[in-house]
């Protein structure tokens, strides 16, 4: 039966990159008190030790809408439910399907109550392992054209290239989508030097973690190493590699001095 202390509530929980040490205190507290935990099987397994009181329901990739509807149904029945998603649930995560379904169901904004619990995102994890690649303006682009037409994705890649953004690619390559990232590299290389750093972070903070530093000229040599669990970071015109670290200077070195008024 639902717990009267926590009924009709949905917690959208980002569980971070994989290491339990990087799961936030708020996330652990939420997981310890909910009635249900729902999510993709890999992510539920990742946090089930913190959800000892909850029933855990696991779902497959491709069942996102069904998963979201199940969470809404459980919360509508009076349960406290945690929907878990890797990284930050608000960045290419499951908060989107939940809010989208609720809006179509004329949700009143209160019942069920929703609490979003942020997590450490894939781009933050990748940045930490690579060095300091995100010190200037950057953008994230998902290369999955399962839900977004490739023509739209291509426009975004061209815009990021023209704007000299550091680019973080999510969902870069899978068994059935293996050409999109190659096209993205070709577009970026047409706008920035071949020695522009490219960082690959695979399975960040998991046992089989892999970090690779390359550049636009040579990145195709590592193409087979890239999969859906890889975050790809491409530098801008000022990025460089030093001592095996991917560095994008912030620009402080351009400061000439400090005026007397600010001393």
C-alpha positions in Angstrom: 0.0 0.0 0.0 1.1 3.6 -0.6 3.0 5.3 2.3 0.9 8.1 3.6 4.0 10.2 4.3 5.0 10.2 0.6 2.1 9.6 -1.7 1.4 10.5 -5.3 4.9 11.8 -6.0 7.3 11.3 -8.8 11.0 11.8 -8.3 13.0 12.2 -11.5 16.5 11.1 -10.4 19.7 11.6 -12.2 22.1 8.8 -11.0 25.3 10.1 -12.5 27.9 8.3 -14.5 28.1 5.0 -12.7 30.3 5.3 -9.6 28.2 5.2 -6.5 30.5 7.8 -4.9 29.2 10.2 -7.5 25.5 9.6 -6.7 24.3 12.7 -4.8 23.2 12.7 -1.2 19.8 13.9 -2.3 19.5 11.0 -4.7 20.4 8.5 -2.1 17.8 9.9 0.3 15.1 9.8 -2.3 15.9 6.2 -3.3 15.8 5.1 0.3 12.2 6.2 0.9 10.3 5.6 -2.3 7.8 2.7 -3.0 9.0 2.0 -6.5 12.1 2.5 -8.7 11.6 2.4 -12.4 14.2 2.6 -15.1 16.4 1.0 -17.7 17.8 -2.2 -16.3 21.5 -1.1 -16.2 20.7 2.1 -14.3 18.3 0.4 -11.8 21.1 -2.2 -11.1 23.5 0.7 -10.5 21.5 2.1 -7.6 19.4 -0.8 -6.2 21.6 -1.0 -3.1 20.2 2.4 -2.1 16.6 1.4 -2.7 16.2 -1.5 -0.3 12.6 -0.6 0.6 11.4 -0.2 -3.0 10.1 -2.5 -5.7 12.4 -2.2 -8.7 11.0 -2.4 -12.2 13.4 -2.7 -15.1 12.7 -1.8 -18.7 14.5 -2.2 -22.0 15.9 0.6 -24.3 13.1 1.6 -26.6 10.4 1.4 -24.0 10.8 5.0 -22.8 7.1 6.1 -23.3 5.8 2.9 -21.7 8.2 3.4 -18.8 7.1 7.0 -18.3 3.4 6.0 -18.4 4.0 3.3 -15.8 5.5 5.9 -13.5 2.6 8.2 -13.9 0.1 5.4 -13.2 1.9 4.4 -10.0 2.1 8.0 -8.8 -1.6 8.5 -9.6 -2.4 5.4 -7.5 -0.7 7.2 -4.6 2.8 5.8 -4.6 6.1 7.6 -4.4 8.0 6.6 -7.5 11.6 7.3 -8.6 12.3 7.3 -12.3 16.0 6.9 -12.7 18.2 8.0 -15.6 21.9 8.1 -16.1 23.8 11.3 -15.8 21.4 14.2 -15.3 17.8 13.2 -16.0 17.1 16.6 -17.5 19.8 16.2 -20.2 18.6 13.8 -22.9 17.0 11.9 -20.0 13.6 10.7 -18.9 12.2 14.0 -17.5 11.2 14.9 -21.0 8.9 12.0 -21.6 7.3 12.3 -18.2 6.5 16.1 -18.5 5.5 15.6 -22.1 3.0 12.8 -21.3 1.6 14.8 -18.3 1.1 17.9 -20.4 -0.9 15.8 -22.9 -3.0 14.3 -20.1 -3.9 17.9 -18.8 -1.9 17.5 -15.6 -2.8 20.2 -13.1 0.9 20.8 -12.1 0.3 19.4 -8.6 -1.1 15.9 -8.7 1.1 14.0 -8.9 3.8 16.2 -7.4 7.1 16.1 -9.2 10.5 16.6 -7.8 13.6 16.7 -10.1 16.8 15.5 -8.6 19.8 16.5 -10.7 22.8 14.3 -11.2 26.3 14.6 -12.6 25.9 14.7 -16.4 27.9 12.8 -19.0 29.5 16.0 -20.2 30.7 16.8 -16.7 32.1 13.4 -16.2 33.9 13.5 -19.6 35.3 16.9 -18.9 36.7 15.9 -15.5 38.4 12.9 -17.0 39.8 14.8 -20.0 41.1 17.9 -18.2 39.4 21.3 -18.8 37.8 21.2 -22.3 34.7 23.1 -21.4 36.2 26.5 -20.4 34.7 28.4 -23.2 31.2 28.3 -24.7 30.1 24.8 -25.7 27.1 23.0 -26.9 25.8 19.4 -26.8 24.4 17.6 -29.8 22.8 14.2 -29.8 23.6 12.3 -33.0 20.7 10.0 -32.7 18.3 10.5 -35.6 15.7 8.1 -34.3 13.6 10.9 -32.9 15.2 14.0 -34.6 15.6 14.2 -38.4 19.2 14.0 -39.5 18.7 17.3 -41.5 18.0 19.1 -38.2 21.0 17.6 -36.5 23.2 18.5 -39.5 22.1 22.1 -39.3 23.1 22.2 -35.6 26.5 20.7 -36.3 27.1 23.4 -39.0 26.0 26.1 -36.6 28.3 24.9 -33.9 31.2 24.7 -36.4 30.6 28.3 -37.6 30.3 29.5 -34.0 33.6 27.8 -32.9 31.8 26.1 -30.0 33.4 23.2 -28.1 31.1 20.4 -29.1 30.0 17.5 -26.9 28.3 14.6 -28.9 25.9 12.4 -27.1 24.6 9.1 -28.6 27.5 9.2 -31.1 27.3 5.8 -32.6 25.5 2.5 -32.4 25.4 -0.8 -34.3 22.6 0.6 -36.5 23.8 4.2 -36.6 27.4 4.1 -37.6 27.9 6.9 -40.2 26.5 10.0 -38.4 29.6 10.7 -36.3 31.9 10.4 -39.3 29.8 13.0 -41.1 30.0 15.3 -38.0 33.8 15.0 -37.9 34.0 15.9 -41.6 31.9 19.0 -41.0 33.9 20.2 -38.0 37.2 19.6 -39.8 36.1 21.9 -42.6 35.9 24.7 -40.1 38.8 24.1 -37.6 42.4 22.8 -37.7 43.1 19.1 -38.1 45.1 19.1 -34.8 42.0 20.2 -32.9 41.7 17.9 -29.8 39.0 15.2 -29.7 38.4 13.4 -26.5 36.6 10.1 -26.1 35.3 9.0 -22.7 33.7 5.6 -22.6 32.0 4.1 -19.6 33.0 7.0 -17.4 33.7 6.1 -13.8 32.9 2.4 -14.4 35.2 -0.6 -14.2 35.8 -0.6 -17.9 36.4 3.1 -18.3 38.4 4.2 -21.3 39.7 7.7 -22.0 41.3 8.4 -25.4 42.8 11.7 -26.6 43.1 12.2 -30.4 42.5 15.0 -32.9 40.4 15.6 -36.0 43.1 14.3 -38.3 43.4 11.0 -36.5 40.1 10.4 -34.8 38.9 7.9 -37.4 41.7 5.5 -36.2 39.6 5.2 -33.0 36.3 5.0 -34.7 35.7 1.3 -33.7 36.2 2.3 -30.0 33.1 4.6 -30.0 29.7 3.4 -29.0 26.5 4.6 -27.2 28.3 4.7 -23.9 31.0 7.1 -25.3 30.9 10.8 -24.9 32.8 12.7 -27.6 34.3 16.1 -27.0 35.7 18.2 -29.8 37.7 21.3 -29.0 37.4 24.8 -30.6 40.1 26.7 -32.4 42.0 27.5 -29.2 41.9 24.1 -27.5 45.1 22.1 -27.2 46.6 19.0 -25.5 49.4 19.3 -22.9 50.7 16.5 -20.6 47.9 14.3 -21.8 45.2 16.8 -20.8 42.6 18.4 -23.1 42.7 22.1 -22.4 40.6 25.0 -23.6 41.9 28.3 -22.3 39.4 30.5 -20.6 41.1 33.7 -21.8 42.5 35.0 -18.5 46.0 35.3 -20.1 44.6 38.0 -22.4 43.9 40.3 -19.4 46.5 43.1 -19.5 46.0 44.3 -15.9 43.6 45.5 -13.3 42.6 49.2 -13.1 43.2 51.2 -10.0 39.4 51.4 -9.5 39.2 47.6 -9.1 42.2 47.1 -6.8 
